[in-house]
Structures are given as C-alpha cells and as structure tokens.
Amino acid sequence: MPVIIMITIKHDGCILCVGCSSVCPTNAIELIGTRMEHFPEKCIDCGICVRTCPANVIEMHPKKKSEKSADKK
C-alpha cells in the first residue's frame, strides 16, 4: 500500500519569496493574499518545493489515519 504524503507550510516563518510556487510542476502552491497556499489535489509529492524553500518552512510527512478519514468528508 503506498504511503500518502502530506505537505505542510509553516506560515509564520514563510518569507513569501514564492520560490516554491515557481518550481512546482503542477502549480500546487500559490500565493493567495499574504500566504502561500497548498492544494493537495494538485500535488504529486515530488518534494521540489521542500528542497527549494530558503526558509525551510515546507515539510513532507506521512498522512495520519485521522487526516485520511477527514479528507473523505
């Protein structure tokens, strides 16, 4: 069974450089107002955004079971 990955952005440390958005091949991260927003339905879990972020505020981690069931609602 494949592991489901979740991307999180720590908004309080984000410097809004939009580097993550500019390298994302599926446009899964966008600047909306004054925050970088992640759109999981577009994300292919490639991790390019994580490696590109100069502030190290983007993380990839396995999704918890409670998060999986919450997505189905």
PDB file of N, H, CA, C and O in Angstrom:
ATOM      1  N   MET A   1       0.845  -1.181   0.000  1.00  0.00           N
ATOM      2  CA  MET A   1       0.000   0.000   0.000  1.00  0.00           C
ATOM      3  C   MET A   1       0.891   1.245   0.000  1.00  0.00           C
ATOM      4  O   MET A   1       1.766   1.368   0.857  1.00  0.00           O
ATOM      5  N   PRO A   2       0.686   2.170  -0.943  1.00  0.00           N
ATOM      6  CA  PRO A   2       1.533   3.366  -0.998  1.00  0.00           C
ATOM      7  C   PRO A   2       1.287   4.291   0.188  1.00  0.00           C
ATOM      8  O   PRO A   2       0.176   4.379   0.711  1.00  0.00           O
ATOM      9  N   VAL A   3       2.344   4.975   0.596  1.00  0.00           N
ATOM     10  H   VAL A   3       3.246   4.905   0.172  1.00  0.00           H
ATOM     11  CA  VAL A   3       2.234   5.936   1.692  1.00  0.00           C
ATOM     12  C   VAL A   3       1.669   7.236   1.133  1.00  0.00           C
ATOM     13  O   VAL A   3       2.123   7.727   0.100  1.00  0.00           O
ATOM     14  N   ILE A   4       0.689   7.780   1.816  1.00  0.00           N
ATOM     15  H   ILE A   4       0.320   7.381   2.655  1.00  0.00           H
ATOM     16  CA  ILE A   4       0.118   9.060   1.411  1.00  0.00           C
ATOM     17  C   ILE A   4       0.917  10.158   2.096  1.00  0.00           C
ATOM     18  O   ILE A   4       1.082  10.148   3.316  1.00  0.00           O
ATOM     19  N   ILE A   5       1.406  11.099   1.312  1.00  0.00           N
ATOM     20  H   ILE A   5       1.271  11.108   0.322  1.00  0.00           H
ATOM     21  CA  ILE A   5       2.237  12.181   1.822  1.00  0.00           C
ATOM     22  C   ILE A   5       1.402  13.445   1.977  1.00  0.00           C
ATOM     23  O   ILE A   5       0.492  13.709   1.192  1.00  0.00           O
ATOM     24  N   MET A   6       1.727  14.207   2.990  1.00  0.00           N
ATOM     25  H   MET A   6       2.467  13.993   3.628  1.00  0.00           H
ATOM     26  CA  MET A   6       1.061  15.482   3.221  1.00  0.00           C
ATOM     27  C   MET A   6       2.127  16.576   3.260  1.00  0.00           C
ATOM     28  O   MET A   6       3.159  16.419   3.912  1.00  0.00           O
ATOM     29  N   ILE A   7       1.880  17.663   2.573  1.00  0.00           N
ATOM     30  H   ILE A   7       1.041  17.791   2.043  1.00  0.00           H
ATOM     31  CA  ILE A   7       2.763  18.831   2.591  1.00  0.00           C
ATOM     32  C   ILE A   7       2.170  19.836   3.568  1.00  0.00           C
ATOM     33  O   ILE A   7       0.969  20.105   3.540  1.00  0.00           O
ATOM     34  N   THR A   8       3.008  20.385   4.425  1.00  0.00           N
ATOM     35  H   THR A   8       3.984  20.166   4.448  1.00  0.00           H
ATOM     36  CA  THR A   8       2.557  21.459   5.309  1.00  0.00           C
ATOM     37  C   THR A   8       3.482  22.657   5.144  1.00  0.00           C
ATOM     38  O   THR A   8       4.672  22.511   4.867  1.00  0.00           O
ATOM     39  N   ILE A   9       2.910  23.839   5.319  1.00  0.00           N
ATOM     40  H   ILE A   9       1.943  23.958   5.544  1.00  0.00           H
ATOM     41  CA  ILE A   9       3.668  25.087   5.255  1.00  0.00           C
ATOM     42  C   ILE A   9       3.511  25.788   6.595  1.00  0.00           C
ATOM     43  O   ILE A   9       2.390  26.043   7.037  1.00  0.00           O
ATOM     44  N   LYS A  10       4.621  26.098   7.241  1.00  0.00           N
ATOM     45  H   LYS A  10       5.531  25.890   6.882  1.00  0.00           H
ATOM     46  CA  LYS A  10       4.592  26.865   8.491  1.00  0.00           C
ATOM     47  C   LYS A  10       4.524  28.340   8.102  1.00  0.00           C
ATOM     48  O   LYS A  10       5.546  28.980   7.855  1.00  0.00           O
ATOM     49  N   HIS A  11       3.317  28.859   8.053  1.00  0.00           N
ATOM     50  H   HIS A  11       2.487  28.339   8.254  1.00  0.00           H
ATOM     51  CA  HIS A  11       3.082  30.203   7.526  1.00  0.00           C
ATOM     52  C   HIS A  11       3.801  31.302   8.302  1.00  0.00           C
ATOM     53  O   HIS A  11       4.203  32.308   7.718  1.00  0.00           O
ATOM     54  N   ASP A  12       3.965  31.122   9.602  1.00  0.00           N
ATOM     55  H   ASP A  12       3.638  30.305  10.076  1.00  0.00           H
ATOM     56  CA  ASP A  12       4.589  32.186  10.392  1.00  0.00           C
ATOM     57  C   ASP A  12       6.063  32.384  10.052  1.00  0.00           C
ATOM     58  O   ASP A  12       6.614  33.448  10.335  1.00  0.00           O
ATOM     59  N   GLY A  13       6.711  31.396   9.457  1.00  0.00           N
ATOM     60  H   GLY A  13       6.263  30.531   9.227  1.00  0.00           H
ATOM     61  CA  GLY A  13       8.114  31.532   9.081  1.00  0.00           C
ATOM     62  C   GLY A  13       8.332  31.781   7.595  1.00  0.00           C
ATOM     63  O   GLY A  13       9.460  32.007   7.156  1.00  0.00           O
ATOM     64  N   CYS A  14       7.254  31.739   6.825  1.00  0.00           N
ATOM     65  H   CYS A  14       6.338  31.556   7.182  1.00  0.00           H
ATOM     66  CA  CYS A  14       7.347  31.905   5.372  1.00  0.00           C
ATOM     67  C   CYS A  14       7.732  33.344   5.027  1.00  0.00           C
ATOM     68  O   CYS A  14       7.154  34.293   5.558  1.00  0.00           O
ATOM     69  N   ILE A  15       8.710  33.496   4.135  1.00  0.00           N
ATOM     70  H   ILE A  15       9.179  32.726   3.704  1.00  0.00           H
ATOM     71  CA  ILE A  15       9.162  34.835   3.738  1.00  0.00           C
ATOM     72  C   ILE A  15       8.514  35.295   2.429  1.00  0.00           C
ATOM     73  O   ILE A  15       8.888  36.332   1.882  1.00  0.00           O
ATOM     74  N   LEU A  16       7.555  34.534   1.933  1.00  0.00           N
ATOM     75  H   LEU A  16       7.251  33.691   2.377  1.00  0.00           H
ATOM     76  CA  LEU A  16       6.788  34.866   0.731  1.00  0.00           C
ATOM     77  C   LEU A  16       7.667  35.129  -0.492  1.00  0.00           C
ATOM     78  O   LEU A  16       7.387  36.029  -1.284  1.00  0.00           O
ATOM     79  N   CYS A  17       8.716  34.348  -0.637  1.00  0.00           N
ATOM     80  H   CYS A  17       8.943  33.617   0.007  1.00  0.00           H
ATOM     81  CA  CYS A  17       9.611  34.518  -1.790  1.00  0.00           C
ATOM     82  C   CYS A  17       9.019  33.914  -3.062  1.00  0.00           C
ATOM     83  O   CYS A  17       9.505  34.194  -4.157  1.00  0.00           O
ATOM     84  N   VAL A  18       7.993  33.102  -2.936  1.00  0.00           N
ATOM     85  H   VAL A  18       7.598  32.874  -2.046  1.00  0.00           H
ATOM     86  CA  VAL A  18       7.289  32.356  -3.979  1.00  0.00           C
ATOM     87  C   VAL A  18       8.181  31.381  -4.762  1.00  0.00           C
ATOM     88  O   VAL A  18       7.827  30.949  -5.859  1.00  0.00           O
ATOM     89  N   GLY A  19       9.326  31.045  -4.193  1.00  0.00           N
ATOM     90  H   GLY A  19       9.614  31.395  -3.302  1.00  0.00           H
ATOM     91  CA  GLY A  19      10.205  30.064  -4.827  1.00  0.00           C
ATOM     92  C   GLY A  19       9.529  28.719  -4.986  1.00  0.00           C
ATOM     93  O   GLY A  19       9.675  28.065  -6.019  1.00  0.00           O
ATOM     94  N   CYS A  20       8.792  28.302  -3.974  1.00  0.00           N
ATOM     95  H   CYS A  20       8.673  28.833  -3.135  1.00  0.00           H
ATOM     96  CA  CYS A  20       8.097  27.011  -4.016  1.00  0.00           C
ATOM     97  C   CYS A  20       7.075  26.980  -5.149  1.00  0.00           C
ATOM     98  O   CYS A  20       6.961  25.992  -5.874  1.00  0.00           O
ATOM     99  N   SER A  21       6.348  28.062  -5.283  1.00  0.00           N
ATOM    100  H   SER A  21       6.441  28.864  -4.694  1.00  0.00           H
ATOM    101  CA  SER A  21       5.335  28.164  -6.324  1.00  0.00           C
ATOM    102  C   SER A  21       5.954  28.153  -7.718  1.00  0.00           C
ATOM    103  O   SER A  21       5.415  27.545  -8.642  1.00  0.00           O
ATOM    104  N   SER A  22       7.076  28.824  -7.857  1.00  0.00           N
ATOM    105  H   SER A  22       7.514  29.318  -7.106  1.00  0.00           H
ATOM    106  CA  SER A  22       7.701  28.923  -9.181  1.00  0.00           C
ATOM    107  C   SER A  22       8.315  27.605  -9.654  1.00  0.00           C
ATOM    108  O   SER A  22       8.469  27.404 -10.859  1.00  0.00           O
ATOM    109  N   VAL A  23       8.670  26.705  -8.736  1.00  0.00           N
ATOM    110  H   VAL A  23       8.545  26.869  -7.757  1.00  0.00           H
ATOM    111  CA  VAL A  23       9.261  25.423  -9.148  1.00  0.00           C
ATOM    112  C   VAL A  23       8.264  24.268  -9.168  1.00  0.00           C
ATOM    113  O   VAL A  23       8.589  23.188  -9.663  1.00  0.00           O
ATOM    114  N   CYS A  24       7.080  24.470  -8.650  1.00  0.00           N
ATOM    115  H   CYS A  24       6.816  25.347  -8.248  1.00  0.00           H
ATOM    116  CA  CYS A  24       6.094  23.381  -8.579  1.00  0.00           C
ATOM    117  C   CYS A  24       5.586  23.029  -9.981  1.00  0.00           C
ATOM    118  O   CYS A  24       5.024  23.884 -10.665  1.00  0.00           O
ATOM    119  N   PRO A  25       5.780  21.776 -10.413  1.00  0.00           N
ATOM    120  CA  PRO A  25       5.376  21.394 -11.768  1.00  0.00           C
ATOM    121  C   PRO A  25       3.866  21.313 -11.973  1.00  0.00           C
ATOM    122  O   PRO A  25       3.400  21.285 -13.112  1.00  0.00           O
ATOM    123  N   THR A  26       3.099  21.274 -10.885  1.00  0.00           N
ATOM    124  H   THR A  26       3.478  21.297  -9.960  1.00  0.00           H
ATOM    125  CA  THR A  26       1.644  21.158 -11.022  1.00  0.00           C
ATOM    126  C   THR A  26       0.898  22.368 -10.467  1.00  0.00           C
ATOM    127  O   THR A  26      -0.328  22.343 -10.357  1.00  0.00           O
ATOM    128  N   ASN A  27       1.624  23.422 -10.118  1.00  0.00           N
ATOM    129  H   ASN A  27       2.620  23.443 -10.208  1.00  0.00           H
ATOM    130  CA  ASN A  27       1.016  24.633  -9.544  1.00  0.00           C
ATOM    131  C   ASN A  27       0.190  24.330  -8.299  1.00  0.00           C
ATOM    132  O   ASN A  27      -0.895  24.880  -8.111  1.00  0.00           O
ATOM    133  N   ALA A  28       0.713  23.454  -7.458  1.00  0.00           N
ATOM    134  H   ALA A  28       1.594  23.007  -7.610  1.00  0.00           H
ATOM    135  CA  ALA A  28       0.008  23.053  -6.242  1.00  0.00           C
ATOM    136  C   ALA A  28       0.236  24.014  -5.078  1.00  0.00           C
ATOM    137  O   ALA A  28      -0.380  23.862  -4.023  1.00  0.00           O
ATOM    138  N   ILE A  29       1.113  25.002  -5.259  1.00  0.00           N
ATOM    139  H   ILE A  29       1.613  25.125  -6.116  1.00  0.00           H
ATOM    140  CA  ILE A  29       1.337  26.029  -4.240  1.00  0.00           C
ATOM    141  C   ILE A  29       1.199  27.384  -4.922  1.00  0.00           C
ATOM    142  O   ILE A  29       1.817  27.643  -5.955  1.00  0.00           O
ATOM    143  N   GLU A  30       0.370  28.248  -4.322  1.00  0.00           N
ATOM    144  H   GLU A  30      -0.132  28.037  -3.483  1.00  0.00           H
ATOM    145  CA  GLU A  30       0.134  29.570  -4.895  1.00  0.00           C
ATOM    146  C   GLU A  30       0.122  30.618  -3.795  1.00  0.00           C
ATOM    147  O   GLU A  30      -0.219  30.334  -2.646  1.00  0.00           O
ATOM    148  N   LEU A  31       0.501  31.837  -4.167  1.00  0.00           N
ATOM    149  H   LEU A  31       0.778  32.068  -5.100  1.00  0.00           H
ATOM    150  CA  LEU A  31       0.383  32.968  -3.258  1.00  0.00           C
ATOM    151  C   LEU A  31      -1.050  33.462  -3.329  1.00  0.00           C
ATOM    152  O   LEU A  31      -1.512  33.926  -4.371  1.00  0.00           O
ATOM    153  N   ILE A  32      -1.749  33.355  -2.201  1.00  0.00           N
ATOM    154  H   ILE A  32      -1.374  32.978  -1.354  1.00  0.00           H
ATOM    155  CA  ILE A  32      -3.126  33.823  -2.100  1.00  0.00           C
ATOM    156  C   ILE A  32      -3.141  34.901  -1.016  1.00  0.00           C
ATOM    157  O   ILE A  32      -2.996  34.595   0.168  1.00  0.00           O
ATOM    158  N   GLY A  33      -3.311  36.137  -1.412  1.00  0.00           N
ATOM    159  H   GLY A  33      -3.429  36.385  -2.374  1.00  0.00           H
ATOM    160  CA  GLY A  33      -3.262  37.236  -0.441  1.00  0.00           C
ATOM    161  C   GLY A  33      -1.860  37.378   0.118  1.00  0.00           C
ATOM    162  O   GLY A  33      -0.922  37.731  -0.597  1.00  0.00           O
ATOM    163  N   THR A  34      -1.731  37.099   1.402  1.00  0.00           N
ATOM    164  H   THR A  34      -2.493  36.812   1.983  1.00  0.00           H
ATOM    165  CA  THR A  34      -0.424  37.204   2.065  1.00  0.00           C
ATOM    166  C   THR A  34       0.058  35.854   2.587  1.00  0.00           C
ATOM    167  O   THR A  34       0.827  35.800   3.546  1.00  0.00           O
ATOM    168  N   ARG A  35      -0.392  34.754   1.958  1.00  0.00           N
ATOM    169  H   ARG A  35      -1.017  34.797   1.179  1.00  0.00           H
ATOM    170  CA  ARG A  35       0.004  33.400   2.384  1.00  0.00           C
ATOM    171  C   ARG A  35       0.250  32.515   1.179  1.00  0.00           C
ATOM    172  O   ARG A  35      -0.384  32.660   0.134  1.00  0.00           O
ATOM    173  N   MET A  36       1.179  31.602   1.351  1.00  0.00           N
ATOM    174  H   MET A  36       1.693  31.485   2.200  1.00  0.00           H
ATOM    175  CA  MET A  36       1.361  30.554   0.355  1.00  0.00           C
ATOM    176  C   MET A  36       0.363  29.455   0.716  1.00  0.00           C
ATOM    177  O   MET A  36       0.343  28.976   1.849  1.00  0.00           O
ATOM    178  N   GLU A  37      -0.448  29.066  -0.236  1.00  0.00           N
ATOM    179  H   GLU A  37      -0.432  29.455  -1.157  1.00  0.00           H
ATOM    180  CA  GLU A  37      -1.454  28.027  -0.001  1.00  0.00           C
ATOM    181  C   GLU A  37      -1.104  26.788  -0.815  1.00  0.00           C
ATOM    182  O   GLU A  37      -0.681  26.879  -1.967  1.00  0.00           O
ATOM    183  N   HIS A  38      -1.290  25.630  -0.189  1.00  0.00           N
ATOM    184  H   HIS A  38      -1.634  25.556   0.747  1.00  0.00           H
ATOM    185  CA  HIS A  38      -1.017  24.335  -0.826  1.00  0.00           C
ATOM    186  C   HIS A  38      -2.337  23.690  -1.217  1.00  0.00           C
ATOM    187  O   HIS A  38      -3.283  23.666  -0.429  1.00  0.00           O
ATOM    188  N   PHE A  39      -2.398  23.166  -2.436  1.00  0.00           N
ATOM    189  H   PHE A  39      -1.630  23.186  -3.077  1.00  0.00           H
ATOM    190  CA  PHE A  39      -3.589  22.498  -2.944  1.00  0.00           C
ATOM    191  C   PHE A  39      -3.265  21.016  -3.141  1.00  0.00           C
ATOM    192  O   PHE A  39      -2.749  20.628  -4.188  1.00  0.00           O
ATOM    193  N   PRO A  40      -3.568  20.183  -2.129  1.00  0.00           N
ATOM    194  CA  PRO A  40      -3.181  18.765  -2.162  1.00  0.00           C
ATOM    195  C   PRO A  40      -3.721  17.997  -3.364  1.00  0.00           C
ATOM    196  O   PRO A  40      -3.098  17.032  -3.808  1.00  0.00           O
ATOM    197  N   GLU A  41      -4.859  18.409  -3.892  1.00  0.00           N
ATOM    198  H   GLU A  41      -5.365  19.193  -3.531  1.00  0.00           H
ATOM    199  CA  GLU A  41      -5.432  17.693  -5.033  1.00  0.00           C
ATOM    200  C   GLU A  41      -4.579  17.851  -6.296  1.00  0.00           C
ATOM    201  O   GLU A  41      -4.685  17.042  -7.218  1.00  0.00           O
ATOM    202  N   LYS A  42      -3.743  18.878  -6.342  1.00  0.00           N
ATOM    203  H   LYS A  42      -3.658  19.535  -5.593  1.00  0.00           H
ATOM    204  CA  LYS A  42      -2.840  19.093  -7.480  1.00  0.00           C
ATOM    205  C   LYS A  42      -1.447  18.503  -7.238  1.00  0.00           C
ATOM    206  O   LYS A  42      -0.694  18.285  -8.187  1.00  0.00           O
ATOM    207  N   CYS A  43      -1.107  18.247  -5.991  1.00  0.00           N
ATOM    208  H   CYS A  43      -1.719  18.424  -5.220  1.00  0.00           H
ATOM    209  CA  CYS A  43       0.252  17.868  -5.586  1.00  0.00           C
ATOM    210  C   CYS A  43       0.594  16.435  -6.011  1.00  0.00           C
ATOM    211  O   CYS A  43      -0.220  15.523  -5.875  1.00  0.00           O
ATOM    212  N   ILE A  44       1.819  16.257  -6.530  1.00  0.00           N
ATOM    213  H   ILE A  44       2.480  16.998  -6.641  1.00  0.00           H
ATOM    214  CA  ILE A  44       2.296  14.922  -6.915  1.00  0.00           C
ATOM    215  C   ILE A  44       3.385  14.425  -5.960  1.00  0.00           C
ATOM    216  O   ILE A  44       4.053  13.432  -6.245  1.00  0.00           O
ATOM    217  N   ASP A  45       3.563  15.104  -4.844  1.00  0.00           N
ATOM    218  H   ASP A  45       3.021  15.911  -4.613  1.00  0.00           H
ATOM    219  CA  ASP A  45       4.505  14.703  -3.785  1.00  0.00           C
ATOM    220  C   ASP A  45       5.948  14.568  -4.276  1.00  0.00           C
ATOM    221  O   ASP A  45       6.668  13.668  -3.843  1.00  0.00           O
ATOM    222  N   CYS A  46       6.367  15.447  -5.167  1.00  0.00           N
ATOM    223  H   CYS A  46       5.783  16.178  -5.518  1.00  0.00           H
ATOM    224  CA  CYS A  46       7.731  15.356  -5.710  1.00  0.00           C
ATOM    225  C   CYS A  46       8.779  15.924  -4.756  1.00  0.00           C
ATOM    226  O   CYS A  46       9.946  15.537  -4.828  1.00  0.00           O
ATOM    227  N   GLY A  47       8.383  16.838  -3.861  1.00  0.00           N
ATOM    228  H   GLY A  47       7.436  17.152  -3.803  1.00  0.00           H
ATOM    229  CA  GLY A  47       9.307  17.396  -2.879  1.00  0.00           C
ATOM    230  C   GLY A  47      10.177  18.534  -3.366  1.00  0.00           C
ATOM    231  O   GLY A  47      11.033  19.015  -2.624  1.00  0.00           O
ATOM    232  N   ILE A  48       9.979  18.974  -4.593  1.00  0.00           N
ATOM    233  H   ILE A  48       9.284  18.584  -5.196  1.00  0.00           H
ATOM    234  CA  ILE A  48      10.792  20.077  -5.111  1.00  0.00           C
ATOM    235  C   ILE A  48      10.591  21.335  -4.271  1.00  0.00           C
ATOM    236  O   ILE A  48      11.551  22.061  -4.013  1.00  0.00           O
ATOM    237  N   CYS A  49       9.381  21.597  -3.848  1.00  0.00           N
ATOM    238  H   CYS A  49       8.602  21.007  -4.057  1.00  0.00           H
ATOM    239  CA  CYS A  49       9.102  22.787  -3.033  1.00  0.00           C
ATOM    240  C   CYS A  49       9.857  22.738  -1.707  1.00  0.00           C
ATOM    241  O   CYS A  49      10.359  23.758  -1.235  1.00  0.00           O
ATOM    242  N   VAL A  50       9.935  21.566  -1.117  1.00  0.00           N
ATOM    243  H   VAL A  50       9.527  20.738  -1.501  1.00  0.00           H
ATOM    244  CA  VAL A  50      10.629  21.399   0.163  1.00  0.00           C
ATOM    245  C   VAL A  50      12.108  21.727   0.003  1.00  0.00           C
ATOM    246  O   VAL A  50      12.682  22.452   0.815  1.00  0.00           O
ATOM    247  N   ARG A  51      12.713  21.197  -1.036  1.00  0.00           N
ATOM    248  H   ARG A  51      12.246  20.608  -1.697  1.00  0.00           H
ATOM    249  CA  ARG A  51      14.145  21.424  -1.277  1.00  0.00           C
ATOM    250  C   ARG A  51      14.448  22.865  -1.680  1.00  0.00           C
ATOM    251  O   ARG A  51      15.561  23.342  -1.458  1.00  0.00           O
ATOM    252  N   THR A  52      13.486  23.561  -2.265  1.00  0.00           N
ATOM    253  H   THR A  52      12.582  23.174  -2.446  1.00  0.00           H
ATOM    254  CA  THR A  52      13.693  24.921  -2.762  1.00  0.00           C
ATOM    255  C   THR A  52      13.505  25.987  -1.692  1.00  0.00           C
ATOM    256  O   THR A  52      14.095  27.063  -1.793  1.00  0.00           O
ATOM    257  N   CYS A  53      12.712  25.720  -0.685  1.00  0.00           N
ATOM    258  H   CYS A  53      12.233  24.846  -0.603  1.00  0.00           H
ATOM    259  CA  CYS A  53      12.342  26.736   0.309  1.00  0.00           C
ATOM    260  C   CYS A  53      13.556  27.229   1.109  1.00  0.00           C
ATOM    261  O   CYS A  53      14.155  26.452   1.851  1.00  0.00           O
ATOM    262  N   PRO A  54      13.927  28.518   0.967  1.00  0.00           N
ATOM    263  CA  PRO A  54      15.081  29.041   1.703  1.00  0.00           C
ATOM    264  C   PRO A  54      14.819  29.202   3.199  1.00  0.00           C
ATOM    265  O   PRO A  54      15.757  29.254   3.994  1.00  0.00           O
ATOM    266  N   ALA A  55      13.548  29.281   3.580  1.00  0.00           N
ATOM    267  H   ALA A  55      12.786  29.239   2.934  1.00  0.00           H
ATOM    268  CA  ALA A  55      13.191  29.446   4.991  1.00  0.00           C
ATOM    269  C   ALA A  55      12.950  28.109   5.687  1.00  0.00           C
ATOM    270  O   ALA A  55      12.733  28.073   6.899  1.00  0.00           O
ATOM    271  N   ASN A  56      12.986  27.011   4.930  1.00  0.00           N
ATOM    272  H   ASN A  56      13.162  27.041   3.946  1.00  0.00           H
ATOM    273  CA  ASN A  56      12.751  25.661   5.474  1.00  0.00           C
ATOM    274  C   ASN A  56      11.432  25.547   6.231  1.00  0.00           C
ATOM    275  O   ASN A  56      11.380  24.969   7.317  1.00  0.00           O
ATOM    276  N   VAL A  57      10.372  26.099   5.655  1.00  0.00           N
ATOM    277  H   VAL A  57      10.415  26.568   4.773  1.00  0.00           H
ATOM    278  CA  VAL A  57       9.071  26.047   6.321  1.00  0.00           C
ATOM    279  C   VAL A  57       8.094  25.083   5.650  1.00  0.00           C
ATOM    280  O   VAL A  57       6.948  24.960   6.084  1.00  0.00           O
ATOM    281  N   ILE A  58       8.538  24.401   4.595  1.00  0.00           N
ATOM    282  H   ILE A  58       9.468  24.501   4.243  1.00  0.00           H
ATOM    283  CA  ILE A  58       7.677  23.422   3.927  1.00  0.00           C
ATOM    284  C   ILE A  58       8.170  22.035   4.302  1.00  0.00           C
ATOM    285  O   ILE A  58       9.360  21.736   4.199  1.00  0.00           O
ATOM    286  N   GLU A  59       7.247  21.195   4.737  1.00  0.00           N
ATOM    287  H   GLU A  59       6.280  21.437   4.821  1.00  0.00           H
ATOM    288  CA  GLU A  59       7.605  19.845   5.171  1.00  0.00           C
ATOM    289  C   GLU A  59       6.726  18.817   4.482  1.00  0.00           C
ATOM    290  O   GLU A  59       5.568  19.081   4.161  1.00  0.00           O
ATOM    291  N   MET A  60       7.297  17.637   4.261  1.00  0.00           N
ATOM    292  H   MET A  60       8.238  17.422   4.523  1.00  0.00           H
ATOM    293  CA  MET A  60       6.546  16.484   3.770  1.00  0.00           C
ATOM    294  C   MET A  60       6.547  15.442   4.873  1.00  0.00           C
ATOM    295  O   MET A  60       7.587  15.172   5.473  1.00  0.00           O
ATOM    296  N   HIS A  61       5.401  14.861   5.141  1.00  0.00           N
ATOM    297  H   HIS A  61       4.556  15.081   4.653  1.00  0.00           H
ATOM    298  CA  HIS A  61       5.329  13.789   6.126  1.00  0.00           C
ATOM    299  C   HIS A  61       4.159  12.876   5.802  1.00  0.00           C
ATOM    300  O   HIS A  61       3.215  13.291   5.130  1.00  0.00           O
ATOM    301  N   PRO A  62       4.211  11.638   6.273  1.00  0.00           N
ATOM    302  CA  PRO A  62       3.099  10.716   6.028  1.00  0.00           C
ATOM    303  C   PRO A  62       1.827  11.248   6.669  1.00  0.00           C
ATOM    304  O   PRO A  62       1.851  11.825   7.756  1.00  0.00           O
ATOM    305  N   LYS A  63       0.739  11.044   5.984  1.00  0.00           N
ATOM    306  H   LYS A  63       0.720  10.576   5.101  1.00  0.00           H
ATOM    307  CA  LYS A  63      -0.555  11.471   6.498  1.00  0.00           C
ATOM    308  C   LYS A  63      -1.016  10.507   7.578  1.00  0.00           C
ATOM    309  O   LYS A  63      -0.875   9.293   7.434  1.00  0.00           O
ATOM    310  N   LYS A  64      -1.563  11.042   8.652  1.00  0.00           N
ATOM    311  H   LYS A  64      -1.677  12.028   8.769  1.00  0.00           H
ATOM    312  CA  LYS A  64      -2.086  10.207   9.734  1.00  0.00           C
ATOM    313  C   LYS A  64      -3.448   9.661   9.337  1.00  0.00           C
ATOM    314  O   LYS A  64      -4.142  10.241   8.502  1.00  0.00           O
ATOM    315  N   LYS A  65      -3.825   8.535   9.943  1.00  0.00           N
ATOM    316  H   LYS A  65      -3.261   8.063  10.621  1.00  0.00           H
ATOM    317  CA  LYS A  65      -5.114   7.919   9.623  1.00  0.00           C
ATOM    318  C   LYS A  65      -6.269   8.882   9.858  1.00  0.00           C
ATOM    319  O   LYS A  65      -7.211   8.907   9.066  1.00  0.00           O
ATOM    320  N   SER A  66      -6.221   9.670  10.919  1.00  0.00           N
ATOM    321  H   SER A  66      -5.455   9.649  11.562  1.00  0.00           H
ATOM    322  CA  SER A  66      -7.306  10.606  11.203  1.00  0.00           C
ATOM    323  C   SER A  66      -7.408  11.665  10.113  1.00  0.00           C
ATOM    324  O   SER A  66      -8.506  12.132   9.811  1.00  0.00           O
ATOM    325  N   GLU A  67      -6.275  12.053   9.512  1.00  0.00           N
ATOM    326  H   GLU A  67      -5.382  11.674   9.757  1.00  0.00           H
ATOM    327  CA  GLU A  67      -6.275  13.030   8.430  1.00  0.00           C
ATOM    328  C   GLU A  67      -6.841  12.419   7.155  1.00  0.00           C
ATOM    329  O   GLU A  67      -7.508  13.108   6.383  1.00  0.00           O
ATOM    330  N   LYS A  68      -6.583  11.131   6.926  1.00  0.00           N
ATOM    331  H   LYS A  68      -6.041  10.571   7.554  1.00  0.00           H
ATOM    332  CA  LYS A  68      -7.117  10.451   5.750  1.00  0.00           C
ATOM    333  C   LYS A  68      -8.635  10.412   5.805  1.00  0.00           C
ATOM    334  O   LYS A  68      -9.303  10.709   4.813  1.00  0.00           O
ATOM    335  N   SER A  69      -9.182  10.050   6.954  1.00  0.00           N
ATOM    336  H   SER A  69      -8.640   9.809   7.760  1.00  0.00           H
ATOM    337  CA  SER A  69     -10.633   9.940   7.060  1.00  0.00           C
ATOM    338  C   SER A  69     -11.293  11.304   7.010  1.00  0.00           C
ATOM    339  O   SER A  69     -12.420  11.418   6.529  1.00  0.00           O
ATOM    340  N   ALA A  70     -10.625  12.342   7.491  1.00  0.00           N
ATOM    341  H   ALA A  70      -9.709  12.249   7.882  1.00  0.00           H
ATOM    342  CA  ALA A  70     -11.183  13.693   7.456  1.00  0.00           C
ATOM    343  C   ALA A  70     -11.291  14.190   6.020  1.00  0.00           C
ATOM    344  O   ALA A  70     -12.199  14.957   5.702  1.00  0.00           O
ATOM    345  N   ASP A  71     -10.374  13.763   5.142  1.00  0.00           N
ATOM    346  H   ASP A  71      -9.636  13.140   5.401  1.00  0.00           H
ATOM    347  CA  ASP A  71     -10.407  14.171   3.746  1.00  0.00           C
ATOM    348  C   ASP A  71     -11.616  13.608   3.014  1.00  0.00           C
ATOM    349  O   ASP A  71     -12.076  14.199   2.037  1.00  0.00           O
ATOM    350  N   LYS A  72     -12.135  12.480   3.471  1.00  0.00           N
ATOM    351  H   LYS A  72     -11.761  12.000   4.265  1.00  0.00           H
ATOM    352  CA  LYS A  72     -13.252  11.826   2.798  1.00  0.00           C
ATOM    353  C   LYS A  72     -14.580  12.508   3.089  1.00  0.00           C
ATOM    354  O   LYS A  72     -15.562  12.267   2.386  1.00  0.00           O
ATOM    355  N   LYS A  73     -14.629  13.355   4.114  1.00  0.00           N
ATOM    356  H   LYS A  73     -13.831  13.551   4.684  1.00  0.00           H
ATOM    357  CA  LYS A  73     -15.890  14.016   4.487  1.00  0.00           C
ATOM    358  C   LYS A  73     -16.199  15.170   3.579  1.00  0.00           C
ATOM    359  O   LYS A  73     -17.220  15.835   3.751  1.00  0.00           O
TER     360      LYS A  73
END
